Amino acid sequence: MNILLIEQVKTKAITTKPFEKMILTLFSILPSLYPRRISAITPDEHKITLINERYHHIPYDSSFDLVVIHFNTAAAMRAYEISDTFRKKKIPVVLCGLHATAMIEEALGHADSILLGRSETNWIHLLKDMENGLLQKIYPVDPYEKVSVTIPPTRVVLPGLQFIAAIEATRGCPFGCIFCPEATTIGNNRFFARPVDEVIDEIRSLPQKIFMFYDLSLTIDPKYTKELFQKMRSLRKRFICNGNIDVLAADEELVKLSQKAGCIGWLIGFESVSQETLSSVGKNTNKVVYYKKAVDLIHRYRMAVIGDFMFGFDTDTPDVFHSTLSTIRSLGIDVADFSILTPFPGTPLFKTLESQERILTKDWGRYTMHSVVFQPKQMNPAELINGVTMLYYEFYAPLYSLKRIGKGLRLGMYPLLLILGRSVIALFGMRNLKTSKNKVL
């Protein structure tokens, strides 16, 4: 079969400006490696054309036997538009991704079949059914163990200069934070780790010096991660990865090994500086009292800290923005991303807010984490957007940015490059907030 695989479709939040596209390409910003995985395991008798609408036009006039579209919530309407166009040409369409998995009935209104979850074996089942003329409406999730050991290396190939590669060593997250669409999607609450030697071989094959682990967290199984880091030491690569506070504050051996393996920065979902807030949303890996210890330990081994913070929780009052800024500065975090709590379909948060009639819109194009799509409990939507905008302006103010960059110089060349690159990407978030500011519901 001749198959078109669209791994990302355009949303209003996706840039079309040449400079911004170049920056995103340099840092390999993809929503998921999943489409690359199903492409990698597709039998050779099938031809895969893999495109990203951020860089390519949709080839409506080409002849395909099957079209597969991967998309997130913010891109849902665009994905449906593309799907409807191909179906009018009598070409069957399969939809996949977190939104299609969460909103099955909605997605089936625009597709011939839905591929659920992140597992690859259901893709193989779908291909066999398609060949036999027996395409099913829904393909449920199969365990990762059935296929993950045979997955070949994923090649992230984008137009232009690509500075950072991307791989995945583990999958899933057992923690189940109520706002996280990744951890709460079908099958993704199970943790699975690929064989260490297989991951090492993939890292060794990467042409880039720097790469990013797309794993939800590399601190879920410290024993596995330590073995991985130990074997990475001889590869002389540099990498960025995600981790949780509880382990990073308590396990100096893991932090030290990460630096020796080539880590230049840890991305941490702090989410909030309030313990009450963290407990209310199931973020049990975070203890505010350990924030400083974790940040200092990472800095001691000359790695950068990228902090993610989210606002709009029921415990958040208007003073949360200034208290967060003060805490971030006292912690010495190198780069910070600020987002608006977003109740993605399929998450416990969405179900709760919907039952409370607090969902303001189901215009999925606004579900970008830069707009307010629900009624906050202790502030109005304008206060929420204005507060997050203020944080961006204050944290990335020229004088404070120079201080952070100066600290990055002490960490070394690679952490400094990471700080500079992530700072530029964070400024895109500021730009999206400017756009959202005039669209408060």
Buried (B, 14 or more C-beta within 10 A) or exposed (E): BEBBBBBBBBBBBBBEEEEBBEBBBBBBBBBBBBBBBBBBBBEEEBEBBBBBBBEEEBEBEEEBBBBBBBBBBBBBBBBBEBBEBBBEEEBBBBBBBBBBBBBBEBBBEBBBBBBBBBBBBBBBBBBEBBBEEEBBEEBBBBEBEEBBEEBEBBBBEBEEEBBBBBBBBBBBBEBBBBBBBBBBBBBBBBBBBBEBEBBBEBBEEBEBBBBBBBBBBBBBBBEBBBBBBEBBEEBEBBBBBBBBBBBBBBBEEBBBBBBEBBBBBBBBBBBBBBBEBBBBBBBEBBBBEBBBBBBEBBBEBBBBBBBBBBBBBBBBEBEBBEBBBEBBBEBBBBBBBBBBBBBBBBBBBBBBBBEEEBBBEBEBBBBBBBBBBBBBBBBEBEBBBBBBBBBBEBBBEEEEBEEBBEBBEEBBEBBBBBBBBBBBBBBBBBBBBEEBBEEBE
